[in-house]
Amino acid sequence: MHEEALLRDLRRELLEVARRERVDRITRVRLRVGALCHVSPETLRSRWRELVADTPARDAALEIESSPDPRDSRAQDVVLADVVVEEPGSGTPPTSA
């Protein structure tokens, strides 16, 4: 159950980035998975396409970093570390959000 909540929160965060940046396309997402997180990097990779279907991140490349430090303040979290968006009007290079 906790895993599903983390995935829903991640999807919601991606939608918020797209809304805030006023973009239709997210091209790359970098996540940081805490050492005590209930979602493994393998689970994130396997569920990624399902998670981002019908969102601006539907074609985004996924990068995942694992934090080995259980004392990190975000050790139980999946952190949206970086999002690269395509600028409005095709042909312009993507920027980090």
C-alpha distances in whole Angstrom, upper triangle without the diagonal:
4,5,5,7,9,10,11,13,15,16,17,19,20,21,23,25,26,27,29,31,32,31,30,29,27,29,27,24,23,20,20,17,18,19,16,13,10,11,14,17,17,14,15,18,17,15,17,19,17,15,19,20,23,22,25,24,24,26,26,26,23,24,22,23,21,22,23,24,21,24,23,22,19,18,14,14,15,18,20,23,26,26,29,30,33,36,37,40,39,41,40,39,35,34,31,29
4,5,5,6,9,10,11,12,14,15,17,19,20,21,23,25,26,27,29,30,30,29,28,26,27,25,22,21,18,17,14,14,15,12,10,7,9,12,15,16,13,14,17,17,15,17,19,17,15,18,21,23,22,24,23,23,26,24,25,21,22,19,20,18,19,20,20,18,20,19,18,15,14,11,11,12,15,17,20,23,24,27,28,31,34,35,38,38,40,39,37,33,32,29,27
4,5,5,6,9,10,11,13,14,15,17,19,20,21,23,25,26,27,29,28,27,26,23,24,22,19,18,15,15,12,13,14,12,9,6,6,9,12,13,9,10,13,13,11,13,16,14,12,16,18,20,20,22,20,20,23,21,21,18,19,16,18,16,17,19,20,18,20,19,19,15,14,11,10,10,14,15,19,21,21,25,26,29,32,33,36,36,37,36,34,30,30,27,25
4,5,5,6,9,10,11,12,14,15,17,18,20,21,23,24,26,27,26,25,24,22,24,22,19,19,16,17,15,16,18,16,12,10,9,12,14,15,11,11,14,13,11,12,15,12,10,14,16,18,17,20,18,18,21,20,21,18,20,18,20,19,20,22,23,21,24,22,21,18,17,14,13,12,15,16,20,21,21,24,25,28,31,32,34,34,36,35,33,30,29,27,25
4,5,5,6,9,10,10,12,14,15,16,18,20,21,22,24,25,25,25,24,22,24,22,19,19,16,17,15,15,18,15,12,10,10,14,16,17,14,13,16,16,13,14,17,15,12,15,17,18,18,20,19,19,22,21,22,19,20,19,20,19,20,22,22,21,22,21,19,16,16,13,11,11,14,15,18,20,20,24,24,28,30,31,34,34,36,35,33,29,28,26,23
4,5,5,6,9,10,11,12,14,15,17,19,20,21,23,24,24,23,22,20,21,19,16,15,12,13,11,12,15,13,9,8,8,11,13,14,12,10,14,15,12,13,16,14,11,13,16,18,17,19,17,18,21,19,19,16,17,15,16,16,17,19,19,18,20,18,16,13,13,10,8,7,10,11,15,17,17,21,22,25,28,29,32,32,34,32,30,27,26,23,21
4,5,5,6,9,10,11,13,14,16,17,19,20,21,22,21,21,19,17,19,17,14,14,12,13,12,14,17,16,12,10,8,11,12,13,10,8,12,12,9,9,12,10,7,10,13,15,14,16,14,15,17,16,17,14,15,14,16,16,18,21,21,21,22,20,19,16,16,13,11,9,11,11,15,16,16,19,20,23,26,27,30,29,31,30,28,25,24,22,20
4,5,5,6,9,10,11,12,14,16,16,18,20,21,20,20,19,17,19,18,15,17,14,16,15,17,20,18,15,13,12,15,16,17,14,12,15,15,12,12,13,11,8,10,12,14,13,15,14,15,18,17,19,17,18,17,19,20,21,24,24,23,25,23,21,17,18,15,13,11,13,13,17,18,17,20,20,23,25,26,29,29,31,30,29,25,24,22,20
4,5,5,6,9,10,10,12,14,15,16,18,20,19,19,19,17,19,18,15,15,13,14,14,15,18,17,14,13,12,15,16,18,15,13,16,17,14,13,15,14,10,12,15,16,14,15,14,16,19,17,19,16,18,17,18,18,19,22,22,21,22,20,18,15,16,14,10,9,10,10,14,15,15,18,19,22,24,25,28,29,31,29,28,24,23,20,17
4,5,5,6,9,10,11,13,14,15,17,18,17,17,16,14,16,14,11,12,10,12,12,14,17,17,13,13,12,14,13,16,13,10,13,15,12,10,13,12,9,9,13,14,12,13,11,13,16,14,15,13,14,13,15,16,17,21,21,21,22,19,18,14,16,14,10,8,8,7,11,12,12,15,16,19,22,23,26,26,28,26,25,21,20,17,15
4,5,5,6,9,10,11,12,14,16,16,15,15,14,12,15,14,11,13,12,15,15,18,21,20,17,16,14,16,16,17,15,12,14,15,11,10,11,10,7,7,10,11,8,10,9,11,14,13,15,13,15,15,18,19,21,24,25,25,26,23,22,18,19,17,14,11,12,10,14,14,12,15,15,18,20,21,24,24,26,25,24,20,20,18,15
4,5,5,6,9,10,10,12,14,15,15,15,15,14,17,16,14,15,14,16,17,19,22,22,18,18,16,19,19,20,18,15,17,19,15,14,15,14,10,10,12,12,10,11,11,13,17,15,18,16,18,18,20,21,22,26,26,26,26,24,22,18,20,18,15,13,13,11,15,15,13,16,16,19,20,21,24,25,27,26,25,21,20,18,15
4,5,5,6,9,10,10,12,14,14,15,14,12,15,14,11,13,12,14,15,17,21,21,17,18,16,19,18,20,18,15,17,19,16,14,16,16,12,11,14,14,11,12,11,14,16,14,16,15,16,16,18,19,20,24,24,24,24,21,19,16,18,17,13,11,10,8,11,11,10,13,14,17,18,19,23,23,26,24,22,19,17,15,12
4,5,5,6,9,10,11,12,11,11,10,8,11,11,9,11,11,14,16,19,22,22,19,20,17,19,17,19,18,14,16,18,15,12,13,14,10,9,12,12,8,8,7,10,13,11,13,12,14,15,17,19,21,25,25,26,26,23,22,18,20,19,15,13,11,8,11,10,8,11,10,13,15,17,20,20,22,21,19,16,15,13,10
4,5,5,6,9,10,10,10,10,10,10,13,14,12,15,15,18,19,22,25,25,22,22,20,22,21,22,20,17,19,20,17,14,15,14,11,9,11,10,7,7,8,11,14,13,16,16,18,19,21,23,25,28,29,29,30,26,25,21,24,22,18,16,15,12,15,14,11,13,12,14,15,16,19,20,22,21,20,17,16,15,12
4,5,5,6,8,9,10,12,12,11,15,15,13,16,16,18,20,22,26,26,22,23,21,23,22,25,23,19,21,23,20,17,18,18,15,13,15,14,11,10,11,14,17,15,18,18,19,20,22,24,25,28,28,28,29,25,23,20,23,22,18,16,14,12,14,13,11,13,12,15,16,16,20,21,23,21,21,17,16,14,11
4,5,5,6,8,8,10,10,9,12,12,11,13,14,17,19,21,25,26,23,24,22,23,22,24,23,19,20,22,20,17,18,19,15,13,16,15,11,10,10,14,15,13,16,16,17,18,20,22,23,27,27,28,28,25,23,20,23,22,18,16,13,10,12,10,8,10,9,12,13,14,17,18,20,18,17,14,12,10,7
4,6,5,6,5,7,7,7,11,12,12,15,16,19,22,24,28,28,25,26,24,25,23,25,24,20,21,23,20,17,17,18,15,12,14,13,9,7,9,12,13,12,15,16,18,20,22,25,26,30,30,31,32,28,27,24,26,25,21,18,17,13,15,13,9,10,8,10,11,11,14,15,18,16,16,13,12,11,9
4,6,5,7,8,10,11,15,16,15,18,19,22,24,26,30,30,27,28,26,27,26,28,26,23,24,26,23,20,20,20,17,15,16,14,11,9,12,15,17,16,19,20,22,23,25,27,29,32,33,33,33,30,28,25,28,26,23,21,19,16,17,16,13,13,11,13,13,12,16,17,20,18,19,16,15,14,11
4,5,8,11,12,12,16,16,16,18,19,21,24,26,30,30,27,28,26,28,27,29,28,24,25,27,25,22,22,23,20,17,19,17,14,12,14,17,19,17,20,20,22,23,25,27,28,31,31,32,32,28,26,24,27,26,22,20,18,15,16,14,12,13,11,13,12,12,16,18,20,18,18,15,13,13,9
4,6,9,10,10,13,14,14,17,19,21,24,27,30,31,28,29,27,29,27,29,28,24,25,27,25,22,22,23,20,17,19,18,14,11,13,16,17,16,18,19,21,22,24,27,28,32,32,33,33,29,28,25,28,27,24,21,19,15,16,13,11,10,8,10,9,9,13,15,17,14,14,12,10,10,7
4,7,9,11,14,16,17,19,21,24,27,29,33,34,31,31,29,30,29,31,29,26,26,28,26,22,22,23,20,17,18,16,13,10,13,16,17,16,19,21,23,25,27,30,31,35,35,36,36,32,31,28,31,30,26,24,21,18,19,16,13,13,10,10,9,8,11,13,16,14,15,13,12,13,11
4,6,7,11,13,14,18,20,23,26,28,32,33,30,30,28,29,27,28,27,24,24,26,23,20,19,20,18,15,16,14,11,8,10,13,14,13,16,18,20,23,25,28,30,33,34,35,36,32,31,28,30,30,26,23,21,17,18,15,12,10,7,7,7,6,9,11,13,12,13,10,11,12,11
4,7,10,13,14,18,20,24,26,29,32,33,30,30,27,28,26,27,26,22,22,24,21,18,17,18,17,13,13,11,8,5,9,10,11,12,15,17,20,23,25,28,30,34,35,36,37,34,32,29,31,30,26,23,22,18,20,17,13,12,8,8,9,8,10,10,14,13,14,12,13,14,13
4,6,9,11,15,17,21,23,27,30,31,28,28,25,26,23,24,23,20,19,21,19,16,15,16,15,11,12,11,8,4,6,8,8,8,12,14,17,19,22,25,28,31,33,34,35,32,31,28,29,29,25,21,20,16,17,14,11,9,6,6,8,9,11,10,13,12,12,9,11,12,12
4,6,8,11,14,17,20,23,26,28,25,25,22,23,20,21,21,17,17,19,17,14,13,15,14,10,12,12,9,5,5,8,7,6,9,11,13,16,19,22,24,28,29,30,31,28,27,24,26,25,22,18,16,13,14,11,7,6,4,6,9,11,13,13,14,13,12,9,10,10,10
4,7,10,14,17,20,23,26,28,25,26,23,22,19,20,20,17,16,18,17,14,13,16,15,12,13,14,11,8,7,9,7,4,6,9,11,15,17,21,23,27,29,30,32,28,28,25,26,26,22,19,17,14,14,11,8,6,6,6,10,13,14,13,13,13,11,8,9,10,11
4,7,10,14,16,20,23,25,22,23,20,19,16,18,18,14,14,16,16,12,13,16,14,12,14,16,13,11,8,10,8,5,5,6,8,11,14,17,20,23,25,27,28,25,25,22,23,23,19,16,14,11,11,8,6,5,7,9,13,16,18,16,16,15,12,9,10,9,10
4,6,10,13,16,19,21,18,20,16,16,13,15,16,12,12,15,14,11,12,15,13,11,14,16,13,11,8,11,10,7,6,5,6,8,11,14,17,20,22,23,25,21,21,18,19,19,16,12,11,7,8,6,5,6,9,12,15,18,20,19,20,18,16,12,12,10,10
4,7,10,13,16,18,16,18,15,14,12,14,15,12,12,15,15,12,15,17,15,14,17,19,16,15,12,14,14,10,8,6,5,6,8,11,13,17,18,20,21,18,19,15,16,17,14,10,9,6,5,5,6,9,12,15,18,21,23,22,23,21,18,14,13,11,11
4,6,10,13,15,12,14,12,11,9,12,13,9,11,14,14,11,15,16,14,14,17,20,17,16,13,15,16,12,11,8,6,5,6,8,10,14,16,17,18,15,16,12,13,13,10,7,6,5,5,7,9,12,15,18,21,24,26,26,26,24,21,18,17,13,13
4,6,10,12,10,13,11,11,9,13,13,11,13,16,16,14,18,19,16,17,21,23,20,20,17,19,19,16,14,11,9,6,5,6,7,10,12,13,15,12,13,9,10,11,8,6,5,7,6,9,12,15,18,22,24,27,30,29,29,27,24,21,19,16,16
4,7,8,6,9,8,7,7,11,11,9,12,15,15,14,18,19,16,17,21,24,21,22,19,20,21,18,16,13,11,7,6,5,6,9,10,11,13,11,12,9,7,8,6,5,6,9,10,13,15,18,21,25,27,30,33,32,32,31,28,24,23,19,19
4,5,5,9,9,9,10,13,14,13,15,18,18,17,21,22,19,21,24,27,25,25,22,24,25,22,20,16,14,11,9,6,5,7,7,7,10,8,9,6,4,5,5,6,8,11,12,15,18,21,24,28,30,33,36,35,36,34,31,27,25,22,21
4,6,9,10,9,10,13,14,14,17,19,19,20,23,24,22,24,27,30,28,28,25,27,27,24,23,19,16,13,10,7,5,5,6,5,9,8,10,9,5,7,8,10,12,15,15,19,21,25,28,31,34,36,39,38,39,37,34,30,29,25,25
4,7,9,9,12,14,14,15,18,19,19,20,24,24,21,24,27,30,28,29,26,27,28,26,24,21,19,15,13,10,9,9,9,6,9,9,10,9,5,5,8,10,13,16,17,21,23,26,29,33,35,38,41,40,41,39,36,32,31,27,26
4,5,7,10,12,11,11,15,16,16,17,20,20,18,20,23,26,24,25,23,24,25,23,22,18,17,13,12,10,10,11,11,9,12,11,12,9,6,4,5,7,10,14,15,18,20,24,26,30,32,35,38,37,38,36,34,30,28,25,24
4,7,10,12,10,11,14,15,14,16,19,18,16,19,22,25,24,25,23,23,25,23,22,19,18,15,15,12,13,14,15,13,15,15,15,12,10,7,8,9,13,15,18,21,22,25,28,31,34,36,39,38,39,38,35,31,30,27,26
4,7,8,6,7,10,11,11,12,16,15,13,16,19,22,21,22,19,20,22,20,19,15,15,12,13,11,13,14,15,14,17,16,16,13,11,9,8,8,11,14,16,18,20,23,25,28,31,33,36,35,36,35,32,29,28,25,24
4,5,5,6,9,10,11,12,16,16,15,17,20,23,22,23,20,20,21,19,18,14,13,10,11,9,11,12,15,14,17,16,18,14,12,11,10,9,13,15,16,18,20,23,25,28,31,33,36,35,35,34,32,28,28,25,24
4,5,5,6,9,10,10,14,15,14,16,19,22,21,21,18,18,18,16,14,11,10,7,8,7,11,12,15,16,19,17,19,15,13,13,12,9,12,13,14,16,17,20,22,25,28,31,33,32,32,31,28,25,25,22,22
4,5,5,6,9,10,13,14,14,16,18,22,21,22,19,18,19,17,15,12,12,9,11,11,14,15,18,19,22,21,22,19,17,16,15,13,15,16,17,19,20,22,24,27,30,32,34,33,33,33,30,27,27,25,25
4,5,5,6,8,11,11,11,14,16,20,19,21,18,17,18,17,16,13,13,11,13,13,16,17,20,19,22,21,22,18,17,15,14,12,15,16,18,19,20,22,24,26,30,32,34,32,34,33,31,27,27,25,25
4,6,5,6,9,10,9,11,14,17,16,17,14,14,15,13,12,9,10,9,11,12,15,17,19,19,22,20,21,17,16,14,12,10,12,12,14,16,16,18,20,23,26,28,30,29,30,29,27,24,24,21,21
4,6,5,8,10,10,11,14,17,17,17,14,13,13,12,10,8,9,8,12,13,16,18,21,22,25,23,24,20,19,18,16,13,15,14,16,16,16,18,20,22,26,28,30,28,29,28,26,23,23,21,22
4,6,8,8,10,12,13,17,17,19,15,14,15,14,13,11,13,12,15,16,19,21,24,24,27,25,26,22,21,20,18,15,17,17,19,20,19,21,22,24,28,30,31,30,31,31,28,25,26,24,24
4,6,5,6,9,10,14,14,16,13,12,14,13,13,11,13,13,16,17,20,22,24,24,27,25,25,21,21,19,17,14,16,16,18,19,18,20,21,23,26,28,30,28,30,30,28,25,25,23,23
4,5,5,6,8,12,12,13,10,9,10,10,10,8,11,11,15,16,19,22,24,24,27,25,25,21,21,19,16,13,15,13,16,16,15,16,17,19,23,24,26,25,26,26,24,21,22,20,20
4,5,5,6,10,10,12,9,7,8,9,10,10,13,14,18,20,23,26,28,28,31,28,28,25,24,23,20,17,18,16,19,18,16,17,17,19,22,23,25,23,25,25,24,21,22,21,21
4,6,5,9,10,13,11,9,11,12,14,13,16,17,20,21,24,27,29,29,31,29,29,25,25,22,20,17,19,17,20,20,18,20,20,21,24,25,27,26,28,28,27,24,25,23,23
4,6,9,9,11,9,8,11,11,13,12,15,15,18,19,22,25,26,26,28,26,25,22,22,20,17,14,15,14,17,17,15,17,18,20,23,23,26,25,27,27,25,22,22,21,20
4,6,5,8,6,5,8,9,11,11,14,15,19,20,23,26,28,28,30,27,27,23,23,22,18,15,16,14,16,16,13,15,14,16,19,20,22,21,23,23,22,19,19,18,17
4,6,8,8,5,9,10,13,13,17,18,22,24,27,30,31,32,34,31,30,27,27,25,22,19,20,17,20,19,16,17,16,17,20,20,22,21,24,24,23,20,22,21,20
4,7,8,6,10,12,15,16,20,21,25,27,29,32,34,34,36,33,32,28,29,27,24,21,21,19,22,20,17,17,16,16,19,18,20,20,22,23,23,20,21,21,20
4,5,5,9,10,13,14,17,19,22,25,27,30,32,32,33,30,29,26,27,25,22,19,18,16,18,17,14,14,12,14,16,16,18,18,21,20,20,17,18,17,16
4,6,8,8,12,13,16,19,22,24,27,30,32,32,34,30,29,26,27,26,23,19,18,15,17,15,11,11,9,10,12,12,15,14,17,17,16,13,14,14,13
4,6,5,8,10,13,15,18,21,23,27,29,29,31,28,27,24,25,24,20,17,16,13,15,13,9,10,9,10,14,15,17,16,18,17,16,13,14,13,13
4,6,9,10,14,16,20,23,25,29,31,31,33,30,30,26,27,25,22,19,19,16,18,16,13,13,12,13,16,17,18,17,19,19,18,16,17,17,17
4,7,9,13,16,19,22,25,29,31,32,34,31,31,27,28,27,24,20,20,17,18,16,13,12,11,11,15,16,17,15,17,17,16,14,16,16,17
4,6,10,13,16,19,22,25,27,29,31,27,28,24,25,24,21,17,16,13,14,12,9,9,9,10,14,16,18,16,17,17,15,12,13,13,14
4,7,10,14,17,20,23,25,27,29,26,27,23,24,23,20,17,16,13,14,12,10,10,11,13,16,19,20,18,18,18,16,13,14,13,15
4,7,10,13,16,19,22,23,25,23,23,20,20,20,17,13,13,11,11,10,10,11,13,15,19,21,23,21,22,21,18,15,16,14,15
4,7,10,13,16,19,21,23,20,21,18,18,18,16,12,12,10,10,9,10,11,14,17,20,23,25,23,24,22,19,16,16,14,15
4,7,10,13,15,17,19,17,18,15,14,15,13,10,10,10,9,10,12,14,17,20,23,26,28,27,27,26,23,19,19,16,17
4,7,10,12,14,16,14,16,13,12,14,12,10,10,10,9,11,14,16,19,23,25,28,31,29,29,28,24,21,20,17,18
4,6,9,11,14,12,14,11,10,11,11,9,10,12,11,14,17,19,23,26,29,32,34,33,33,31,28,25,24,20,21
4,6,8,10,8,11,9,7,10,10,10,10,13,12,15,18,21,25,28,30,33,36,35,35,33,30,27,25,22,22
4,6,9,9,12,11,8,11,12,13,14,17,16,19,22,25,28,32,34,37,40,39,39,37,33,30,29,25,25
4,5,6,9,9,7,10,12,14,14,17,16,20,23,26,29,33,35,38,41,40,40,38,35,32,30,26,26
4,6,8,9,5,8,11,13,14,18,18,21,25,28,31,35,37,40,43,42,42,40,37,34,32,28,27
4,6,8,7,10,12,15,15,19,18,22,25,29,32,35,37,40,43,43,43,41,38,34,32,28,27
4,5,5,9,10,12,12,15,15,18,22,25,28,32,34,36,40,39,40,37,34,31,28,24,24
4,6,8,9,12,11,15,15,18,21,25,27,31,33,35,39,39,39,37,34,30,28,24,23
4,6,5,8,8,11,12,15,18,22,25,28,30,33,36,36,37,34,31,28,25,22,20
4,6,8,10,13,14,17,20,24,27,30,32,35,38,38,38,36,33,30,28,24,23
4,7,9,13,15,18,20,24,27,30,32,35,38,38,39,37,34,30,28,25,23
4,6,9,11,15,17,21,23,26,29,31,34,34,35,33,30,27,25,21,20
4,7,9,12,14,17,20,23,26,28,31,30,32,30,27,23,22,18,17
4,6,9,11,15,17,21,23,25,29,28,29,27,25,21,19,15,14
4,6,7,11,13,17,19,22,25,25,26,24,21,17,15,12,10
4,7,10,13,17,19,22,25,25,25,23,20,16,14,10,10
4,7,10,13,15,18,21,21,21,19,16,12,10,7,7
4,6,10,12,15,18,18,18,16,14,10,8,6,5
4,7,9,13,15,14,15,13,10,6,5,4,6
4,6,9,12,11,12,10,9,5,6,6,7
4,6,8,8,9,7,7,4,7,9,10
4,6,7,8,6,7,6,7,10,10
4,6,9,8,10,9,11,13,13
4,7,7,10,11,13,16,17
4,6,8,10,13,16,17
4,7,9,12,16,18
4,7,9,13,15
4,7,10,13
4,7,9
4,6
4
